[in-house]
């Protein structure tokens, strides 16, 4: 979700780190350049396969794109983190979050986040959502609808003004410019990591189980802070911004995050926290079956599919290494780091077709 060094805050809990970032590692750098003509979302030109990601070389995260072996920094400022970049379907802009660094606060701080939009060259920055705009306490993980008309995201809100001590993560849909927020979920608990189905008629996300006992307040607060137990859900979303036909896909009390559906609509992949480590699991929508497809004995995050639905990118971190970006081939079961360099962290990769 929610960049994997943090857990969700509540009034009775504070952020803590599950491990420290170590800036050491080896150098391994390989080309992923492939010319592609990929219409969709209003784009009718030529583009090249690339990776859009966040990179931290000093004290803050910047937005970068990598084509072949060439990295281009698109947005950076020594006083701010820029993170969670997502390319628009028409490939003219990308969105990302911006938050100040320092003050003993975590990297990529949801509690001070602003949602921004930039042209693909990193210019023409426009702030779309400030927390004060809608009275949100935190925000993050925005994702474009396939047609480019909407964004779906998560935010912390106080639903009942008479109970200001009760605030929870909920899902929202906005217009592409961040206007007209529609709350998709309600009630106590935690909902997060929303993404779209390829045709834009469904939302995939994580939430507590449908039968979760919300009356046990102490357990609720503990589970919100530790994001446990989060299960993968799928729901229909209407043009009016209403969720229906909500289906819980997993039921195993394992913390799941960042579910993404493959472009062919057959598989949902996400990361799970198992055995004090991480794994990538998948749900086969035809077989209605959950299986583990990758367990590298490292913390892993955020599968990003290629257009052929046979490979995905993740970021990972292991003992004695920085965050790095790796590729997994479902057909060959090959796992290989493709962006792992010394003294730098690379996170939240998105496989994109970058306009030529």
Rosetta blueprint (number, residue, H / E / L):
1 X L
2 X L
3 X L
4 X L
5 X L
6 X L
7 X L
8 X L
9 X L
10 X L
11 X L
12 X L
13 X L
14 X L
15 X L
16 X L
17 X L
18 X L
19 X L
20 X L
21 X L
22 X L
23 X L
24 X L
25 X L
26 X L
27 X L
28 X E
29 X E
30 X L
31 X L
32 X L
33 X L
34 X L
35 X E
36 X E
37 X L
38 X L
39 X L
40 X E
41 X L
42 X L
43 X E
44 X L
45 X L
46 X L
47 X E
48 X E
49 X E
50 X E
51 X E
52 X E
53 X E
54 X E
55 X E
56 X E
57 X L
58 X L
59 X L
60 X L
61 X E
62 X E
63 X E
64 X E
65 X E
66 X E
67 X E
68 X L
69 X L
70 X E
71 X E
72 X E
73 X E
74 X E
75 X E
76 X L
77 X E
78 X L
79 X L
80 X E
81 X E
82 X E
83 X E
84 X E
85 X E
86 X E
87 X E
88 X L
89 X L
90 X L
91 X L
92 X L
93 X E
94 X E
95 X E
96 X E
97 X E
98 X E
99 X E
100 X E
101 X L
102 X L
103 X L
104 X L
105 X L
106 X L
107 X L
108 X L
109 X L
110 X H
111 X H
112 X H
113 X L
114 X E
115 X E
116 X E
117 X E
118 X E
119 X E
120 X L
121 X L
122 X L
123 X L
124 X L
125 X L
126 X E
127 X E
128 X E
129 X E
130 X L
131 X H
132 X H
133 X H
134 X H
135 X L
136 X L
137 X L
138 X E
139 X E
140 X E
141 X E
142 X E
143 X E
144 X E
145 X L
146 X L
147 X L
148 X L
149 X L
150 X E
151 X E
152 X E
153 X E
154 X E
155 X E
156 X E
157 X E
158 X L
159 X L
160 X L
161 X L
162 X L
163 X L
164 X L
165 X L
166 X L
167 X L
168 X E
169 X E
170 X E
171 X E
172 X E
173 X E
174 X E
175 X E
176 X L
177 X L
178 X L
179 X L
180 X L
181 X L
182 X E
183 X E
184 X L
185 X L
186 X L
187 X L
188 X L
189 X L
190 X E
191 X E
192 X E
193 X E
194 X E
195 X E
196 X E
197 X L
198 X L
199 X L
200 X L
201 X L
202 X E
203 X E
204 X E
205 X E
206 X E
207 X E
208 X L
209 X L
210 X L
211 X L
212 X L
213 X L
214 X L
215 X L
216 X L
217 X H
218 X H
219 X H
220 X H
221 X H
222 X H
223 X H
224 X H
225 X H
226 X H
227 X L
228 X L
229 X L
230 X L
231 X E
232 X E
233 X E
234 X E
235 X E
236 X E
237 X E
238 X L
239 X L
240 X L
241 X L
242 X L
243 X E
244 X E
245 X E
246 X E
247 X E
248 X E
249 X L
250 X L
251 X L
252 X L
253 X L
254 X L
255 X E
256 X E
257 X E
258 X E
259 X E
260 X E
261 X E
262 X L
263 X L
264 X L
265 X L
266 X L
267 X E
268 X E
269 X E
270 X E
271 X E
272 X E
273 X E
274 X E
275 X L
276 X L
277 X E
278 X E
279 X E
280 X E
281 X E
282 X E
283 X E
284 X E
285 X L
286 X L
287 X L
288 X L
289 X E
290 X E
291 X E
292 X E
293 X E
294 X E
295 X L
296 X L
297 X L
298 X L
299 X E
300 X E
301 X E
302 X E
303 X E
304 X E
305 X E
306 X L
307 X L
308 X L
309 X L
310 X L
311 X E
312 X E
313 X E
314 X E
315 X E
316 X E
317 X E
318 X L
319 X L
320 X L
321 X L
322 X L
323 X L
324 X E
325 X E
326 X E
327 X E
328 X E
329 X E
330 X L
331 X L
332 X L
333 X L
334 X E
335 X E
336 X E
337 X E
338 X E
339 X E
340 X E
341 X L
342 X L
343 X L
344 X L
345 X E
346 X E
347 X E
348 X E
349 X E
350 X E
351 X E
352 X E
353 X E
354 X E
355 X E
356 X L
